[in-house]
C-alpha cells in the first residue's frame, strides 16, 4: 500500500479499544479521514453526513442484531467497500457472509499486509480472504470443524441449552457457578459468531452437535 494519503474516508465499526487504536495508527496517515464508531446510530450518522468509502467492522462485537442486518447495510450502500475484521470465524459464517455479498474477510491476528490487501480489494469491488480464512474455507463441513473450535465443556453446554435448560439450571446440573456458565455462553457465542440462543441452536444442528429433534426453545 502506498504511503501517499488517499482522498477517501474510512469508518471503523468496532468496540475493542486496542483494535480501534491500532487501526487508527495504521490507517490515519493513509486516508483523508478515519472515524471510529461503537453503535449503529453512530455509524448511520457518518453514512448520512460524510462521503464514506470504506467500512471496517467486527460484526460480532458491533451491535448488529444479525448477519442479515449487515446484509441490509451492504444493499443500502453498495458503493461502499466493506471489510469484516474479526477475532474468529467459521466455515458456515463465511458462507453466510458470502451469500449477502460480503467477500472481504480477515482475522485480527492476521498481519498488516493481509489487512491492507483486504482493504484495497474492497475499495476495488473485488473479494479477498486472508490466508487463515482460506484455510477455514478449505476444511470439510461438519462436526469436526466445531470440535476444533469448542471445548468439551462448551459442547456440553450447547447441548444443555438445546435441551431447554436455563443458565441457572445448567449451573446446578454441572455443579458450577452461574457466572461460569455465563462466561461459557459468552465464549460459545463469540467463537461461533452467533448472537442469540435460537441462532446457536440452528448452528449446532448444522454442525451435527445435536439432532433437530433434540431441542426446544
trRosetta pair geometry for C-beta under 8 A, 3 or more apart (Angstrom, degrees):
i j d omega theta_ij theta_ji phi_ij phi_ji
1 30 6.7 4 147 -136 126 146
1 116 4.3 -114 -31 -165 130 133
1 119 7.7 20 -95 72 139 122
1 120 6.7 -153 -95 -56 97 121
2 6 7.6 108 71 -54 111 102
2 30 7.8 131 85 -140 65 101
3 29 7.4 -25 -160 134 76 116
3 30 7.3 -97 -143 -100 37 85
5 29 6.8 -111 -88 163 93 51
5 30 6.1 177 -118 -163 55 22
5 31 6.7 -174 -161 -69 79 5
5 32 6.5 107 160 -72 108 56
6 30 6.2 10 14 160 96 74
6 31 5.5 -28 64 -108 88 60
6 32 6.8 -92 99 -23 50 83
7 32 4.8 47 -139 -47 45 134
8 31 5.2 -70 75 -142 82 101
8 32 6.0 146 45 16 29 101
8 33 8.0 -125 113 40 38 73
8 53 3.9 -61 -162 34 101 159
8 54 6.6 46 156 -1 123 106
8 123 7.2 -19 -138 -126 163 133
9 31 6.8 130 -107 162 24 118
9 32 6.0 -57 -70 74 67 100
9 33 4.1 -4 -119 63 90 109
9 34 7.7 -166 -157 -71 57 33
9 35 7.2 22 179 -2 98 106
9 50 5.6 -128 139 159 164 120
9 51 6.0 120 21 84 132 64
9 52 5.2 -92 96 -114 109 47
9 53 5.5 129 51 7 59 89
9 54 7.6 -177 96 32 46 74
10 27 6.0 -71 67 158 158 141
10 31 5.1 39 -3 123 113 173
10 33 7.1 179 29 95 61 62
10 34 5.1 -5 65 -115 102 70
10 35 7.1 -179 93 28 53 68
10 52 7.5 97 -111 -155 16 83
10 53 6.7 -45 -73 63 59 90
10 54 4.7 -17 -115 71 81 105
10 55 7.8 163 -162 -87 61 26
10 56 6.7 18 -178 -3 107 106
11 35 4.8 -21 -110 72 72 103
11 36 7.6 149 -163 -96 60 23
11 37 6.2 0 -173 5 107 113
11 43 6.4 115 156 -132 144 80
11 46 5.3 134 -96 113 138 155
11 47 7.8 -62 -12 -60 163 75
11 50 8.0 136 -59 79 114 137
11 52 5.5 -18 -13 -137 115 131
11 54 7.2 -179 29 94 64 56
11 55 5.1 -17 70 -111 99 71
11 56 7.3 -176 92 28 50 67
12 19 7.9 -172 174 130 132 96
12 20 6.1 151 113 -122 139 74
12 23 5.6 135 -101 99 152 145
12 24 7.6 -103 14 -63 152 75
12 34 7.2 23 -10 -178 107 89
12 35 7.0 -173 24 93 70 50
12 36 4.8 -23 68 -109 103 73
12 37 7.3 164 83 25 52 65
12 55 8.0 152 -93 -162 24 53
12 56 4.9 -19 -112 68 70 104
12 57 7.4 160 -165 -79 46 51
13 36 8.0 162 -82 -159 28 54
13 37 5.3 -20 -107 70 71 97
13 38 7.7 155 -157 -96 58 22
13 43 5.2 16 -100 -89 124 128
13 55 6.1 7 -2 -171 115 101
13 56 7.1 174 26 85 69 48
13 57 4.0 -8 67 -104 104 100
13 58 7.6 -152 100 32 70 57
13 62 4.9 36 143 -110 98 147
14 19 5.3 -85 140 100 151 131
14 20 5.8 -169 80 -68 111 86
14 23 8.0 101 29 20 146 145
14 36 7.2 -59 48 -152 83 97
14 38 7.4 -41 91 -104 32 66
14 56 7.4 -28 -30 113 114 87
14 57 6.4 -179 -60 -141 76 48
14 58 4.8 67 -116 17 96 104
14 61 6.1 40 -153 85 69 125
14 62 6.2 -75 -99 -64 35 97
14 85 7.5 -42 -77 78 134 107
15 38 4.9 85 -101 -143 79 98
15 58 7.6 -103 23 65 73 118
15 61 4.8 -142 37 150 102 108
15 62 6.4 164 -20 -89 97 50
16 19 3.9 61 87 14 113 115
16 20 6.5 173 88 -15 58 85
16 58 7.0 33 3 23 113 155
16 61 6.2 -6 -32 158 94 168
17 20 5.8 -60 -150 36 29 112
17 21 6.3 20 159 -14 66 109
18 21 5.9 -56 -143 40 31 107
18 22 6.1 31 158 -20 66 109
19 22 5.9 -58 -144 37 27 109
19 23 6.2 17 162 -10 65 110
19 58 7.2 14 140 -24 170 136
19 85 7.5 155 -166 120 128 122
19 108 6.4 -63 -106 -131 116 127
20 23 6.3 -64 -148 42 24 102
20 24 6.1 29 154 -25 63 110
20 36 4.9 59 -149 -134 117 149
21 24 5.5 -51 -144 33 31 116
21 25 6.5 31 157 -19 63 104
22 25 5.9 -57 -154 35 29 109
22 26 6.4 23 151 -15 64 110
23 26 5.4 -56 -143 41 37 111
23 27 5.5 3 169 3 74 118
23 34 7.9 -169 130 -172 89 131
23 56 6.9 -158 -162 94 156 154
23 85 8.0 113 -81 99 141 169
23 115 8.0 -136 -112 177 96 150
24 27 6.7 -70 -128 49 19 89
24 28 5.4 27 178 -34 63 116
24 34 6.1 148 -129 126 67 137
24 36 6.9 -47 -72 -45 112 125
25 28 6.8 -30 -113 20 15 110
26 30 7.6 -19 142 4 60 124
26 112 6.3 -162 -133 -134 136 116
26 115 7.5 24 143 99 159 143
27 30 5.4 -76 -156 45 49 109
27 31 5.7 0 166 9 89 116
27 34 5.3 136 107 -108 106 141
28 31 7.0 -80 -131 49 23 83
28 34 4.7 -104 -92 24 69 145
31 34 5.5 108 73 -60 119 92
33 50 7.1 -121 99 -161 154 137
35 46 5.6 172 100 -116 161 147
35 50 7.4 149 -17 34 150 170
37 42 3.7 177 -151 114 111 118
37 43 4.7 167 100 -66 156 68
37 45 8.0 165 -113 47 138 99
37 46 6.5 -126 -49 -6 138 133
38 42 6.4 48 43 33 52 151
38 62 7.6 -155 -159 -125 43 75
38 63 7.9 65 152 -10 60 107
39 42 4.5 98 59 5 84 102
39 43 7.0 -146 97 -4 47 85
39 63 5.8 -1 -133 27 58 135
40 43 5.5 -54 -149 37 35 113
40 44 6.2 38 153 -22 68 105
40 62 7.7 108 -64 163 74 102
40 63 5.5 -102 -23 82 95 103
40 64 7.1 120 -79 -80 115 55
41 44 5.7 -54 -148 35 30 112
41 45 6.6 36 152 -24 62 102
42 45 5.7 -50 -153 27 33 114
42 46 7.0 28 153 -13 63 102
43 46 6.0 -59 -157 37 34 107
43 47 6.4 31 150 -18 68 109
43 55 7.5 53 -153 -131 117 126
44 47 5.5 -56 -146 38 34 113
44 48 6.3 32 156 -20 67 108
45 48 5.9 -60 -150 36 29 109
45 49 6.2 -9 167 9 66 114
46 49 6.5 -74 -133 51 26 86
46 50 5.0 -27 -170 30 71 122
46 52 6.0 76 139 -64 100 130
47 50 7.3 -48 -86 54 13 80
47 52 5.8 -58 -106 14 59 139
47 77 6.5 -92 -148 -78 126 148
47 80 7.8 -60 -123 -54 101 160
52 55 6.7 41 157 -58 132 84
52 77 7.7 0 78 -171 115 145
52 80 5.6 17 108 -119 97 126
53 80 6.5 166 -180 -132 19 72
53 81 6.4 13 149 20 68 102
53 123 6.5 24 157 -122 109 100
54 80 6.6 170 -91 -175 22 81
54 81 4.3 -19 -110 68 80 106
54 82 7.5 177 -158 -75 59 31
54 83 7.0 13 -175 0 105 104
54 119 6.5 35 -157 -152 155 89
54 122 6.2 96 -130 107 104 124
54 123 6.0 -43 -76 -78 118 92
55 73 7.5 -74 68 154 167 131
55 77 7.9 80 -12 97 132 142
55 80 5.8 48 -8 149 100 124
55 81 7.2 -179 27 91 61 56
55 82 5.0 -5 64 -113 99 74
55 83 7.3 -175 94 30 53 65
56 82 8.0 164 -85 -159 32 46
56 83 4.7 -14 -112 68 75 105
56 85 5.4 14 -179 3 100 124
56 119 7.4 -29 -79 -96 117 98
57 62 5.4 -37 -167 -12 106 152
57 64 7.9 75 160 -25 140 128
57 70 7.6 -167 92 -125 145 116
57 82 7.3 -23 19 -163 108 89
57 83 7.5 147 23 82 60 57
57 84 6.3 -36 75 -112 75 56
57 85 7.0 147 72 33 22 79
58 61 4.4 20 107 31 120 106
58 62 5.9 145 77 -18 64 92
58 84 7.4 93 -110 -167 36 68
58 85 5.8 -64 -69 86 78 68
58 86 4.8 128 -136 -100 83 68
58 87 7.1 46 -145 -15 131 77
58 108 7.6 5 -92 -57 125 120
59 62 5.8 -56 -129 45 29 109
59 64 5.2 -31 -162 36 83 143
59 67 6.8 65 149 -105 148 66
59 70 5.1 -16 -125 -76 136 146
59 84 6.0 -35 -9 -128 108 106
59 86 6.9 -43 32 -78 73 125
59 193 7.9 44 87 -160 100 105
60 86 5.8 84 11 -139 114 122
60 87 7.4 -84 60 28 140 95
60 190 6.4 100 160 -137 139 61
60 193 5.3 -97 -88 -130 121 71
60 195 7.5 -168 -142 -70 64 96
61 86 7.8 169 -1 -128 97 82
61 87 7.9 85 -37 -9 118 110
64 67 7.5 71 135 -84 133 27
64 69 4.7 178 -163 84 93 123
64 70 5.3 18 -150 -54 158 89
64 195 7.8 -142 97 -54 71 160
65 69 5.1 100 45 -25 82 148
65 195 6.6 -177 -174 107 40 153
66 69 5.2 113 57 -2 68 97
66 70 7.7 -125 106 4 48 85
66 195 6.4 -136 -88 43 58 131
66 196 8.0 -33 -84 2 97 116
66 199 7.3 -173 -119 -85 101 145
67 70 5.3 -51 -159 36 46 114
67 71 6.4 53 142 -24 69 100
67 93 7.5 -168 -81 -147 143 80
67 96 5.3 37 133 138 169 122
67 97 6.6 -111 -154 -80 125 65
67 100 6.5 177 151 1 97 150
68 71 5.0 -47 -152 32 40 120
68 72 6.7 48 148 -24 65 95
68 100 7.1 -169 -115 -95 44 145
69 72 5.5 -41 -152 26 37 115
69 73 7.0 43 146 -19 60 98
70 73 5.5 -47 -156 30 38 116
70 74 6.7 43 145 -20 64 102
70 97 7.6 -31 104 -121 138 84
70 100 6.7 102 96 109 87 151
70 102 6.7 -14 138 -41 118 151
71 74 5.4 -50 -152 33 37 116
71 75 6.4 35 151 -17 68 104
71 100 3.3 -94 -104 -157 109 135
71 101 7.0 110 -136 32 80 94
71 102 7.5 -111 -91 -19 65 110
72 75 5.6 -54 -147 38 34 111
72 76 6.1 26 157 -15 68 110
73 76 6.0 -59 -140 41 27 105
73 77 6.2 -25 173 30 64 107
73 82 7.3 124 115 -106 110 146
74 77 7.1 -88 -140 60 17 72
74 78 6.8 51 165 -94 61 62
74 82 6.1 -88 -98 11 88 160
74 100 5.9 131 38 146 149 94
74 101 4.9 158 158 78 146 118
74 102 6.1 -118 -81 -60 143 90
75 78 6.8 -4 -149 -59 26 92
75 101 7.7 124 -64 32 67 146
77 80 4.3 1 145 16 114 120
81 104 7.2 10 -179 20 92 163
81 119 7.3 87 132 -160 144 54
81 122 3.4 106 -174 140 112 96
81 123 4.6 -55 -48 -75 156 46
81 125 7.5 -115 -95 -68 89 48
82 102 5.8 -71 103 -121 122 96
82 104 6.6 152 92 48 56 117
82 122 6.1 -154 47 -155 31 129
83 104 4.5 -71 -109 118 69 118
83 105 7.6 167 -166 -86 64 28
83 106 6.8 -4 -179 17 109 102
83 115 7.9 88 165 -157 151 71
83 118 5.0 101 -134 139 124 113
83 119 5.9 -45 -48 -87 154 60
83 122 5.0 -102 -59 -39 90 157
84 89 7.8 81 130 -82 129 146
84 97 6.3 -56 -17 -145 158 152
84 102 6.0 71 -28 161 119 128
84 104 6.7 144 19 91 72 65
84 105 4.6 -11 67 -111 108 77
84 106 7.4 161 88 30 61 55
85 106 5.5 -9 -110 72 75 90
85 107 7.5 122 -159 -142 58 9
85 108 6.1 90 165 -76 88 75
85 115 6.9 34 -110 -123 126 103
85 118 7.7 144 -77 97 91 154
86 89 5.6 92 81 -54 132 103
86 105 7.5 -26 20 -159 105 92
86 107 6.5 -50 75 -120 61 57
86 108 6.6 -96 119 -25 17 96
86 193 7.5 32 171 -103 156 114
87 107 7.0 41 -170 -160 16 85
87 108 5.2 -24 -94 22 53 126
87 109 7.8 60 -149 -19 56 93
87 190 7.0 -8 69 173 134 107
88 107 7.0 36 -91 -132 36 114
88 149 7.5 137 163 -140 137 109
88 190 7.2 77 46 144 114 81
88 191 5.8 -23 93 -136 145 53
88 193 7.5 -141 97 -52 77 97
89 93 5.1 -128 -166 84 86 129
89 94 5.9 95 145 -58 122 87
89 105 6.6 -49 26 178 173 133
89 107 7.0 -135 8 -88 103 95
89 133 6.6 10 65 -117 131 93
89 136 6.6 140 92 96 87 174
89 193 6.0 41 -125 -55 61 144
90 93 4.8 92 55 10 77 103
90 94 7.1 -136 97 -8 39 87
90 136 6.8 -154 -151 -174 28 131
90 145 6.5 104 -157 149 101 123
90 146 7.5 21 -134 -88 139 74
90 149 6.6 -27 -92 -70 110 161
90 191 7.9 65 -49 149 111 68
90 192 6.2 -7 -15 -141 141 54
90 193 6.3 -145 14 15 97 120
91 94 5.8 -56 -153 32 29 112
91 95 6.6 25 153 -15 64 107
91 136 5.6 -157 -71 157 70 90
91 137 6.4 134 -124 -106 83 39
91 139 6.0 -119 -66 71 130 102
91 141 5.8 -151 112 -96 149 75
91 145 5.7 -64 5 -148 123 162
92 95 5.7 -57 -152 38 34 110
92 96 6.3 34 151 -21 68 105
92 141 7.4 89 -65 -129 85 105
92 203 6.9 162 89 -138 155 86
92 206 6.1 89 -106 122 152 144
92 207 7.7 -93 -21 -69 143 84
93 96 5.4 -50 -143 36 35 113
93 97 6.3 36 156 -18 66 103
93 192 7.7 157 -45 170 125 52
93 193 4.5 35 -96 73 153 154
94 97 5.9 -55 -151 37 30 110
94 98 6.3 33 150 -21 64 107
94 105 6.4 -135 -123 45 90 170
94 129 7.6 43 -150 -120 127 131
94 133 6.5 144 -108 -171 133 100
94 136 6.5 145 -26 105 145 120
94 137 5.9 -107 112 -82 160 91
95 98 5.4 -51 -146 36 33 116
95 99 6.4 40 153 -26 64 103
96 99 5.6 -49 -151 29 32 116
96 100 7.0 13 156 -4 62 104
97 100 6.3 -69 -154 44 33 97
97 102 4.2 -73 178 77 92 110
97 103 7.4 157 126 -74 96 42
97 105 6.5 94 102 -68 157 130
98 101 7.8 67 -176 -57 31 11
98 102 6.9 -97 -76 68 28 60
98 103 5.7 62 -117 -90 75 87
102 105 7.3 82 139 -59 94 96
103 127 3.4 -47 131 -121 122 112
103 128 7.5 106 130 23 78 39
103 129 7.5 -69 179 -51 69 89
104 118 4.8 125 -177 -169 97 90
104 119 7.9 113 175 -73 139 26
104 121 5.7 171 -109 90 114 109
104 122 4.3 -29 -46 -72 173 103
104 127 6.2 -146 -65 -146 66 52
104 128 5.1 31 -125 50 79 83
104 129 7.8 -147 -134 -69 29 48
105 118 7.3 -138 49 -133 14 134
105 128 7.9 -171 33 96 48 60
105 129 5.4 4 58 -118 91 76
105 130 7.0 -103 106 8 63 86
105 133 5.0 143 103 -130 106 160
106 110 4.8 -89 -178 34 102 153
106 114 5.3 147 -136 136 127 106
106 115 5.5 179 110 -94 165 61
106 118 4.6 -112 -30 -33 123 157
106 128 7.7 -4 -54 116 99 99
106 129 7.7 168 -75 -158 58 39
106 130 4.2 90 -122 -35 76 126
106 133 6.7 -103 -106 -22 34 131
107 110 4.9 119 62 -25 75 97
107 130 6.0 -117 13 61 80 148
107 132 5.2 -46 13 79 137 137
107 133 6.5 175 -29 -53 96 89
109 132 7.4 48 78 -17 97 169
110 114 3.9 -83 163 73 126 147
110 115 6.2 149 97 -46 113 80
110 130 4.6 -73 -105 -152 150 157
110 131 7.5 145 -123 37 109 83
110 132 6.2 -139 -79 17 96 121
111 114 5.5 104 59 5 64 100
111 115 7.6 -127 108 -2 38 91
112 115 5.5 -58 -154 37 40 113
112 116 6.2 38 152 -19 72 105
113 116 5.7 -55 -147 37 32 110
113 117 6.3 35 153 -22 65 104
114 117 5.7 -53 -150 34 31 113
114 118 6.5 31 153 -19 64 105
114 130 4.3 47 -173 -122 131 109
114 131 6.9 -97 -106 6 130 86
115 118 5.8 -55 -151 35 32 111
115 119 6.4 32 152 -19 65 106
116 119 5.6 -53 -147 36 34 113
116 120 6.3 32 157 -17 66 106
117 120 6.0 -56 -147 38 29 109
117 121 6.3 28 156 -18 64 109
117 128 5.5 -170 132 -169 91 149
117 130 7.8 128 70 -96 120 72
118 121 5.8 -57 -147 38 29 111
118 122 6.3 29 156 -20 65 107
118 128 4.6 -160 -108 93 58 125
118 130 6.7 -40 -56 -56 121 88
119 122 5.9 -57 -148 35 29 110
119 123 6.4 25 156 -17 64 108
120 123 5.9 -58 -148 37 30 110
120 124 6.4 16 156 -7 64 112
120 128 7.8 66 67 -29 75 158
121 124 5.9 -69 -150 46 30 103
121 126 4.3 -92 -161 83 83 94
121 127 6.3 -24 159 110 130 9
121 128 3.6 140 32 -23 162 122
122 125 7.7 43 -175 -70 30 23
122 126 7.6 -94 -60 59 22 58
122 128 7.2 -89 -39 27 73 110
129 133 4.1 -126 -175 96 97 122
129 134 5.0 128 111 -59 118 79
129 137 6.7 24 157 -17 165 140
130 133 4.8 94 53 8 75 103
130 134 7.0 -137 97 -6 38 88
131 134 5.6 -55 -148 36 32 113
131 135 6.5 39 151 -25 64 101
132 135 5.5 -45 -152 27 36 117
132 136 6.9 38 149 -18 62 99
133 136 5.7 -50 -156 32 37 112
133 137 6.6 39 146 -20 66 104
134 137 5.4 -52 -149 35 37 115
134 138 6.4 36 153 -21 67 105
135 138 5.8 -58 -151 34 31 111
135 139 7.2 42 149 -33 61 96
136 139 5.8 -44 -161 13 38 115
136 145 7.9 82 -158 -146 81 117
139 144 7.8 -144 176 98 112 103
139 145 5.5 121 128 -98 134 103
140 144 6.8 37 76 56 99 125
140 145 7.3 -149 84 -48 55 103
141 145 6.6 -43 -141 -10 34 139
142 145 6.3 124 64 2 50 95
142 207 7.3 92 172 -162 26 51
142 208 5.9 7 -165 3 68 140
143 146 5.6 -62 -156 43 48 107
143 147 5.9 55 148 -31 77 102
143 207 5.5 93 -101 158 60 76
143 208 3.8 -87 -54 76 106 118
143 209 6.2 144 -123 -64 103 60
144 147 5.4 -48 -144 29 35 116
144 148 6.9 32 158 -17 63 101
145 148 6.3 -66 -166 33 30 105
145 149 6.9 16 146 -13 65 113
145 207 7.1 -118 69 -136 97 97
146 149 5.4 -61 -148 39 42 110
146 150 5.7 2 168 12 81 110
146 155 7.6 113 136 -99 107 107
146 192 7.7 20 -128 -100 101 105
146 207 4.2 45 -30 -165 150 136
146 208 7.7 179 28 52 132 81
146 209 6.1 -83 108 -56 155 113
147 150 7.0 -63 -123 55 23 82
147 155 7.5 9 -110 -72 62 144
149 191 5.1 144 167 167 106 120
149 192 7.0 113 131 -75 144 70
150 154 4.1 -133 -167 92 97 123
150 155 5.0 122 119 -57 129 81
150 158 7.1 -16 -157 -20 162 135
150 188 6.6 33 -116 -119 113 84
150 191 6.3 145 -78 105 72 152
150 192 7.7 7 -62 -55 110 104
151 154 4.6 97 51 6 76 103
151 155 7.1 -138 94 -5 40 85
152 155 5.8 -54 -150 34 32 111
152 156 6.5 33 152 -19 64 105
153 156 5.6 -55 -152 35 33 113
153 157 6.5 32 151 -19 66 104
153 184 6.6 -103 129 -123 105 133
154 157 5.6 -52 -148 35 35 111
154 158 6.5 42 150 -23 65 100
154 184 5.8 -169 -104 -166 74 98
154 187 6.6 -97 -106 98 130 111
154 188 5.2 167 -164 -83 110 99
154 191 7.6 31 173 35 160 150
155 158 5.5 -47 -151 30 35 116
155 159 6.7 32 151 -17 64 103
155 209 6.1 -143 -151 -144 94 121
156 159 5.7 -56 -154 36 34 110
156 160 6.5 33 149 -19 67 104
156 174 7.6 119 122 -98 128 127
157 160 5.5 -51 -145 36 37 111
157 161 6.3 41 153 -20 66 101
157 170 6.2 63 -136 -166 85 141
157 174 7.7 -25 -86 -47 87 155
157 181 6.9 166 -132 -144 130 80
157 184 5.0 131 -22 136 173 137
157 185 7.0 -126 151 -72 137 66
157 188 6.7 -134 89 -49 121 147
158 161 5.8 -54 -151 36 30 112
158 162 6.4 35 148 -22 63 106
158 188 6.3 173 -71 -149 96 145
158 200 6.8 -141 -135 164 92 112
158 204 5.2 165 168 -102 123 137
158 209 5.8 -7 110 142 138 148
158 210 7.3 -145 130 -28 99 117
159 162 5.3 -50 -149 34 34 118
159 163 6.6 35 150 -20 63 103
159 204 7.7 175 -76 -174 55 147
159 209 6.8 -132 -68 152 87 100
159 210 5.8 157 -113 -79 77 113
159 214 7.5 -48 -150 146 82 140
160 163 5.5 -53 -151 34 36 112
160 165 4.7 -42 167 43 90 134
160 169 7.9 -169 170 105 115 96
160 170 4.9 113 127 -111 144 104
160 173 6.7 176 -134 74 139 149
160 174 7.7 -81 -53 -42 165 114
161 164 7.9 79 175 -48 33 12
161 165 6.6 -89 -90 58 31 81
161 170 7.3 -8 -63 -72 68 140
161 185 7.7 117 -74 -110 139 100
161 197 6.2 -141 176 -144 122 105
161 200 6.7 -11 113 108 147 136
161 201 7.2 -134 118 -75 102 91
162 201 5.6 135 -107 -123 82 96
162 204 6.2 -110 -73 89 129 155
162 210 4.8 -151 -159 -94 171 171
162 214 5.6 27 143 113 124 105
162 215 3.7 -82 -172 -96 82 112
163 214 7.0 -56 -80 159 70 88
163 215 6.7 -89 -64 -114 30 63
163 216 7.9 17 -167 31 27 78
164 215 7.2 149 -44 -163 76 63
164 216 5.0 -2 -68 69 120 89
164 217 7.4 -161 -104 -100 84 14
165 169 4.1 -133 -165 95 93 122
165 170 5.0 120 124 -60 125 80
165 173 6.7 -40 -151 -4 156 144
166 169 4.6 95 50 8 76 103
166 170 7.0 -136 94 -6 39 86
167 170 5.8 -54 -149 34 30 112
167 171 6.5 35 152 -22 63 104
167 178 6.2 72 137 -153 104 83
167 181 5.0 150 -164 115 84 132
167 182 6.2 39 -158 -70 139 77
167 185 6.9 -50 -107 -36 111 147
168 171 5.6 -52 -152 31 32 114
168 172 6.6 29 152 -16 65 104
168 178 6.0 -10 -101 -107 64 109
169 172 5.7 -53 -150 36 34 110
169 173 6.2 33 154 -19 67 109
170 173 5.7 -56 -144 39 31 111
170 174 6.0 6 165 1 67 114
170 181 5.0 127 95 -133 116 140
171 174 6.5 -70 -140 50 21 93
171 176 5.6 -107 -144 79 67 67
171 177 6.1 -29 -149 152 121 16
171 178 4.8 -43 -70 -81 163 53
171 180 7.1 124 -118 58 95 93
171 181 4.8 -100 -70 -21 87 136
172 175 7.5 19 -177 -73 28 43
174 181 7.4 139 47 -83 132 104
176 180 4.4 -89 157 77 117 143
176 181 6.3 139 95 -48 112 83
177 180 4.6 103 58 0 81 100
177 181 7.3 -144 98 -2 48 82
178 181 5.9 -56 -156 35 34 111
178 182 6.4 33 149 -19 67 107
179 182 5.6 -55 -149 37 33 113
179 183 6.4 37 151 -22 65 103
180 183 5.6 -51 -150 33 33 114
180 184 6.5 35 151 -19 64 102
181 184 5.6 -52 -151 35 34 113
181 185 6.3 37 150 -22 66 104
182 185 5.5 -49 -147 34 34 114
182 186 6.4 36 154 -20 64 104
183 186 5.7 -53 -149 35 31 112
183 187 6.4 28 154 -16 64 107
184 187 5.8 -59 -149 39 30 109
184 188 6.2 33 154 -22 66 107
185 188 5.7 -55 -147 35 29 112
185 189 6.3 28 156 -17 65 106
186 189 5.9 -55 -148 36 29 109
186 190 6.3 26 154 -18 64 109
187 190 5.7 -56 -145 38 31 111
187 191 6.1 28 158 -19 67 109
188 191 6.0 -57 -144 37 26 107
188 192 6.2 0 166 4 64 114
188 194 8.0 -26 130 48 80 110
188 200 6.9 50 133 -135 117 130
189 192 6.5 -72 -141 50 22 94
189 193 7.9 167 167 -11 53 2
189 194 5.4 -103 -142 73 70 77
189 195 6.6 85 -168 -99 117 31
189 200 6.8 -68 -96 -80 75 119
190 193 7.6 22 -179 -70 26 42
192 200 6.7 97 84 -122 149 77
192 203 5.5 99 172 150 134 156
194 199 4.2 176 -157 113 110 113
194 200 4.8 155 106 -74 157 68
194 203 5.6 -111 -64 -19 138 151
195 199 6.2 36 47 44 60 152
196 199 4.6 91 59 10 83 105
196 200 6.9 -141 98 -9 43 88
197 200 5.3 -52 -145 34 35 116
197 201 6.4 36 157 -22 67 103
197 217 6.8 142 114 -130 114 102
198 201 5.7 -53 -148 33 33 112
198 202 6.6 29 156 -14 65 104
198 217 5.7 14 -89 -107 90 149
199 202 5.9 -54 -148 38 33 108
199 203 6.2 38 151 -23 64 110
200 203 5.5 -60 -151 37 29 116
200 204 6.3 31 153 -23 66 105
201 204 5.6 -50 -146 33 32 111
201 205 6.6 36 153 -21 63 101
201 210 7.5 -50 -154 60 72 140
201 215 5.2 176 -152 143 124 165
201 217 6.8 -125 4 -73 162 102
202 205 5.6 -49 -152 31 34 114
202 206 6.6 34 151 -17 64 104
203 206 5.8 -56 -153 36 32 110
203 207 6.3 26 151 -16 66 111
204 207 5.6 -58 -145 41 32 111
204 209 4.2 -76 -165 61 87 120
204 210 4.9 32 134 19 115 105
204 215 7.8 105 77 -47 129 149
205 208 7.8 42 175 -65 29 25
205 209 7.6 -75 -61 49 21 77
205 210 6.0 -54 -84 75 60 85
205 211 7.3 42 -128 -177 84 16
205 212 4.9 55 -138 -81 132 83
205 215 7.7 -105 -64 16 105 132
210 214 4.5 -121 -178 61 106 141
210 215 6.0 66 137 -38 148 111
211 214 4.7 109 59 -23 78 106
212 215 7.4 -63 -154 30 36 97
